[in-house]
Amino acid sequence: MARGEIGFVGLGIMGRPMVRNLIKADYAVTVYDIVAEAVEEMATEGATPASSAAEVASKAPIIITMVPDSPQSEAAILGPGGVLEGASKGDTVIDMSSIAPASSK
């Protein structure tokens, strides 16, 4: 049985190793990235693939985003198909993206 469920959006240079470590630590991880191959790669390593950031958020009470910049972070969280569309009251969203401080408010 998994220690808990975590959603992860952004499977780039930093995201993939973080997902691998979460899987090794026995978390159930649902993942999404705009690059389908990255999602498929993580699925072969034990993650559950999702078709959108909203789907990730609908399956986990803790959602981590790690995307390259402020516009992508805003789109992944606030945009159509974004985290907020799938999140529930009480969920935790952790934005670990490289973004401008004003974007994190």
C-alpha positions in Angstrom: 0.0 0.0 0.0 1.3 3.4 -1.0 2.3 6.0 1.7 0.0 8.5 0.0 -1.0 10.1 -3.3 0.8 12.9 -5.0 0.2 14.6 -8.3 3.1 16.0 -10.3 2.8 18.4 -13.3 6.1 19.0 -15.2 8.4 16.2 -16.1 11.5 18.0 -17.3 15.1 17.9 -16.1 14.1 18.3 -12.5 10.6 16.8 -12.5 11.5 13.3 -13.6 14.1 12.7 -10.9 11.7 14.0 -8.3 9.0 11.7 -9.5 11.4 8.8 -9.4 12.3 9.6 -5.8 8.6 9.8 -4.8 8.0 6.4 -6.4 11.0 4.9 -4.6 9.7 6.3 -1.3 6.4 4.4 -2.0 4.1 7.2 -3.0 1.4 6.7 -5.6 2.3 9.4 -8.2 0.0 10.7 -10.9 1.8 12.7 -13.6 1.2 15.1 -16.5 3.4 17.0 -18.9 2.7 18.7 -22.2 5.3 16.3 -23.7 3.5 12.9 -24.0 6.8 11.0 -24.1 7.8 12.2 -20.7 4.5 11.0 -19.3 4.9 7.6 -21.0 8.5 7.3 -19.6 7.3 7.9 -16.0 4.4 5.4 -16.5 6.9 2.7 -17.4 8.6 3.5 -14.0 5.4 3.2 -12.0 3.6 6.5 -12.2 0.0 6.8 -13.2 -0.4 8.9 -16.4 -2.9 11.7 -16.7 -4.2 13.6 -19.7 -4.2 17.0 -18.0 -3.1 18.9 -15.0 -6.8 18.9 -13.9 -6.9 15.1 -14.0 -3.7 15.0 -11.9 -5.4 17.3 -9.3 -8.6 15.2 -9.3 -6.6 12.1 -8.3 -4.3 13.5 -5.5 -4.7 15.8 -2.5 -1.1 17.1 -2.9 -0.2 18.5 -6.3 3.4 19.6 -7.2 4.0 21.7 -10.3 7.5 22.2 -11.7 7.4 24.0 -15.0 10.0 26.3 -16.6 8.5 29.8 -16.2 5.7 32.0 -15.0 3.4 31.8 -18.0 3.6 28.0 -18.0 3.0 27.9 -14.3 0.0 30.2 -14.6 -1.4 28.0 -17.4 -0.8 24.8 -15.6 -2.5 26.0 -12.4 -5.1 28.6 -13.6 -5.7 27.8 -17.3 -8.1 25.6 -19.0 -7.5 22.0 -17.9 -5.3 23.4 -15.1 -4.8 22.2 -11.6 -7.6 24.4 -10.1 -10.2 22.7 -12.4 -9.5 19.4 -10.8 -8.5 20.3 -7.2 -10.8 20.0 -4.3 -11.2 22.1 -1.2 -8.4 21.3 1.2 -5.9 20.1 -1.4 -2.4 21.4 -1.3 -0.7 22.9 -4.4 3.1 23.3 -4.2 4.5 25.3 -7.1 8.2 24.6 -7.4 8.6 26.3 -10.8 11.2 28.9 -11.7 8.8 31.8 -11.6 8.7 35.5 -10.8 7.7 36.3 -7.2 4.6 38.2 -8.3 3.3 35.1 -10.1 3.3 33.0 -6.9 0.7 35.2 -5.2 
